[in-house]
Amino acid sequence: MQNDKPILILNNISQRYGSNTVVDGLSLTLERGRIGCLLGPSGCGKTTVLRCIAGFEKIRAGDIRLDDEVVSTAQLHVPPEKRRIGMVFQDYALFPHLTAQQNIGFGLHKLSRSDRQQRQDELLTLIGLNDAGKLYPHQLSGGQQQRIALARALAPRPKLLLLDEPFSNLDISLRERLCNDVREIIKREGTTALMVTHDQHEAFAVADDIAIMHHGVIQQWDSAYNLYHRPANRFVADFIGKGVFVQGVVLEGSRVETELGVLEGELHAPCARGCVVDVLLRPDDIVHDDASPQTAVVIGKAFQGADILYTLRLPSSMQVLALVPSHHNHAIGQAIGIRLATDHVIAFNPEVVE
Amino acid sequence: MDVSTTPIASSSGAGRLSVLRTLGPWRLVALLITLLVLVPISVVLSSLLNPEPEIWNHLVENVLADLAINTLWLIAGVASGTLVLGVSLAWLTAVCQFPGRRLFAWALLLPLAVPAYVTAFVAVGLLDFTGPLQTWWRAEFGLEQFPEIRSRGGVIAVMILAFYPYVYLIARNAFQTQGQRAMEAAQSLGLNRWGGFWRVSLPMARPWIVGGVMLVVMECLADFGTVAVFNYDTFTSGIYKAWYSLFSLPAASQLASLLVIIVFAILLLEQQARARMSYTQIGRGAAQQQRIQLHGWRGWLVTLYASVILLIAFIVPVMQLLLWTMEYALNDLDARYFQFLWHSLLLATLTAVAVGMTALVLAYAGRRHRDLPTRVLIRVSTMGYALPGPVLAVGTFIPIAWFDNLLIDTAQQWFNLEISQLLQGTLITMLLALIVRFQAVGFSSIDGHMQRITTSVDDAARSLGCSGLNLLRRIHLPILSGGIFTGMMLVFVDVMKEMPITLMTRPFGWDTLAVRIFELTSEGEWQRAALPAIAIVIAGLLPTLLLTRHAER
């Protein structure tokens, strides 16, 4: 009998160490079967949130509900071993004295021997490491250790799986593949999961919903597409993807006038008309067009394979970024034609410069 | 549901019980272990506070000056000797290439297996006036001039040969781990290898070298058996004589208190050296570094140097022991001998088990509570390694005797019972003092393994439903078993070798191998002392071989 209630609800939780507030009234709801992600720069409090959910830390205020049951308030604390939450640690924390298979079976000691064996085999197959069951952690590669840690956490069929920076100890070349593997494994087990990372590419590759965290609160809780194209505030706009802000004035009819011309499209701005704003321009909002009367001078270029990311200077000396197919190879100092290609316009109050 | 939740204790309820609760079981036991160290130190030091003028005057007039000068000479001589020997051999085997280097790299550690007092009595037996060497010398040359072995120079030479491996081991480790990069940087700045040694390698290794020499100084201060063989009076033998020859426990404890102060001063120096030990790690040591090739006669000269040291520090003493053993074993290998052996094994096993358990508690307390008070508790509990055996013997005996007398008086006054001493005739005094003395040996081995278990391993186990004693049983004990075993083995061997505590606090007639050696050597029966000594050397080879396995790579 499937139940539609959210698996995890964080309601206004706070945590501080001494006078240092790390989590400040944070709320979040994770639906059953989804993979969520807390994404933010280091020191934003994301790992602390994870540890509070797991029960390794007690919270100072608010409450945490797991599967419709209160597990943490300022007064009440269900110990981690009673929560049925699985966790994959940054350093994997495999038990060095146990084989891969015994590690996976560690949380299954209440099962009968044959049931445990069956579950162990099932998971080894799921993670594609059938041959590695008898090996000890130090005999496994980093990627293998990570998958064993994942299988160990999944083995007791936890209500919720937490992953703390699960890819940070791996080679960059491995990460992409393992991100897909991990997502696949979690989805096949049908587990709800919450991951923490500082790397947006990992977040995009693994998660369904992403929360951008900064200063102990969630700035935006959304899909990857919306975080990139509809950032809720300047921090999110800055943190996700590349881009620049150009100054503009909001005109009637959802248009914004800038040095590059008048932008049209679905407008998100702080006022209806007349105010001065900063408009977010992503590199893909600016298209290279030799026929365009508007030109800009190339002052920097970064070859990225299929594309080249140009840094361009406008006549007013303002700089913008443009993503251009890489066969349009221009030299630094050359003037190239550009035009705008926006279908939505994101504008914020101008930043106060002190 | 309610059962599974633990409300966070918010009531700051008064009463002793809440203090106990905040302390927690681990720290409570750690506190008790700390008392084992604190009581003897306080007892000994308190004798400074109420000096008895008569004893004090006697000490100052008759013995103090001699003891101080002898001790000072011993420290200065042995420290500089081990420094030169240890550092030179360490550098040669760690950085240079000469014929036989791989063999010497580990073989030069072997003297660790032979207690200094064994080397001492073999040296005296060999080189004394009636010994084979001098007899032959006189017969051959008719000369009487032969350096007197039972002299200050003799005792210093023997202790250098016995203790240089400490400096060698630590300095070699420093030279090996400081890596190739610093040396390459120096060379790129225009220094040759030799200049690089003096201006880069040696200064970088200095904190370790100082640490090693300090360890040697501690060993000198704590040594009892060697100086006893040479009849060279230092503080340790002074304490023993005050107690057993003058029958003056107060005089013994006055001397002990002075020794404690000296030890604390050295400890402070060692602490400072240790604080600077972090600056040398430049890159992970490149193991296969290019060695300085010593070709031709230079290489063979170094080989000769290392061979001579190995020969006189290990091979000759052990060969002589074997010869003497074969000569006298038939007579002495009797029931009494097996009783000494049994006592030694029993005492070493009991202490090893006790230290294994207490060290585990200490290491666990340190893991559970990472606060300052706990760190202080652990630091104090493991301080006994610095306290010379005679000090601990006096400091442990006095409170136990006091407690015994209290029991006797109480029984007499209140119950009109005549009881005899309860604790003094048992092994308890000796065991307590030995546990304190060797706590650090067990602790550092167990704690070293404990440090390697990251906190996320604990967290992982808890998230999988395993907590409390189950965590200890399923995770910590299996991972720690190697460390516990090593720690207990080291303690076992140390107790086998230990002489002054066993000698001064054993029940009457309860002799061990080490005590037997003391008795035989004080009667000048060097040859007969070889049989009990050989058993101790064999036991001592165990941890030495373990060490050499690490040194070999």
Interface residues (C-beta under 8 A of the other chain):
Chain A: A54 G55 F56 K58 E69 A74 Q75 L76 H77 V78 P79 P80 E81 K82 R83 R84 I85 G86 M87 F89 Q90 D91 A93 L94 F95 P96 H97 F106 G107 H109 K110 A149 R152 A153 P156
Chain B: M1 S4 T5 T6 P7 I8 S10 T454 S456 V457 D459 A460 A461 R462 S463 L464 G465 C466 S467 R474 I475 P478 I479
